[in-house]
Amino acid sequence: MAQTVFPYLLYEDAAATIDWLVRAFGFTERLRYAGADGVVTHAELAIGEGSIMLGAPAGDYRSPKSSGCPPAQVQVYVEDVDAHYERAKAAGAEIRRELADTPYGDRRYDACDPEGHIWMFSTHVRDVVPEDWGAAAA
């Protein structure tokens, strides 16, 4: 198996969030595991070739909703960011950055899900060499 990165996100109400992520952001649910108490402790969702894992926080782990601070941002490339933006807005996503072209060649918007995770959705629209937008290639 190839090496792959899967963000693991924590949600106070993972079951409701799964349904919202499918409706608002177009994820496909692959797997859901709930304990005897009905709390979703692990789930896997896919979008395109990417995946995320999620579950309810426990022990020392906290969600952005309970900690008040998002721990990271998740970048997702989609085929049609304009259509994706409209879908997310219609589902009630909090838009944090309006849809716009970037200097590095992506068309992008940022949104929050109901529990405070920040999502950045983009479509690559043109190739720009890093030096032309202020970066240095490694």
C-alpha positions, 0 to 999 in steps of 0.5 A: 500500500502506498503511503497516505495521509488521512486527517482525523477530526474530532466532533462532539456530535459525529453522527450529525456531522457526518450527515452534514459533511455528506450534504454540504461538502459532498463527502461519501460515507464509507464506514461508521462505528458506534459504541453501545451508547450510540456515540460514533467513535470512528467513521471514514468519509471520502471525497474524490481520491481523498479521505478523512477519519473522524470520531467523538473526542475522548480523554484528553482529546478535544474538538474545536467546539469544546476547545474554542480553537480549530487545531488545523485547516483541511485543504480539499481539491474539488473539480468545480469549486464554484458549484461546491461553494454554492452547495456549501452555502445552500447547506448553511456552511459558514463562509470564512473566505469568499470564493476568489482566484489566488495568486498561486493559481487556485480558485478557493473559498474557506468554510467552517463546519458546524463544530468549527473545523476550517475547510479550504476548497479549491480548484486549480485553474492555472499554473504559476511558478512559485517565484511569481507569487512570492514563494521559493521552490524547494 
